[in-house]
Amino acid sequence: MSLQFKELKETDLPFVWEIYDYYTHHSTIVYFLESPTIENLKSFIPIGDPEYRSFLIETEEGVPIGFSYFNRFKPREAFKISVELTIYLKPETGRKGYGTEIIQKMESIIQSGGFTNIVALIAGENEPSLRFFEKHGYTCCAHIREVAEKFGRKLDLKMVQKIL
């Protein structure tokens, strides 16, 4: 399996929106209550940034299956060694082995940028994602209980971390 990682462009944001829209309305793995707008996506997904990067992920045949990006963990300068990693796949492409290739490639890109600490925020009940990150060397470093509410339920948030 060899996925293609293409720098995410503004023209790819409708695809990104479709994935966020699906998970917004059908799951608790994103904490949007309403689908984000394209303008809203531009506010937190780095596009054209030389330091913090985003990628459209495609199969060898050029079929888009997801996206991934890493962003500044916190705005204060002391946190410049750390990034927050985000990975989303189209729902029908999960559990096909793509995740391992994606996380390894993203970690390589992150490390080559001089970052030494990766964190990911994961919905507390998203056991598949938690197991996936643990399988790849991440450990849970925070568990924030009942920090959000969606579909009439209180939701936990977990933070996992990997020191490179």
Secondary structure, 3 states (H helix, E strand, C coil): CCCEEEECCHHHHHHHHHHHHHHHHHCCCCCCCCCCCHHHHHHHCCCCCCCCCEEEEECCCCCEEEEEEEEECCCCHHHCCEEEEEEEECHHHCCCCHHHHHHHHHHHHHHHCCCCEEEEEEECCCHHHHHHHHHCCCEEEEEEEEEEEECCEEEEEEEEEEEC
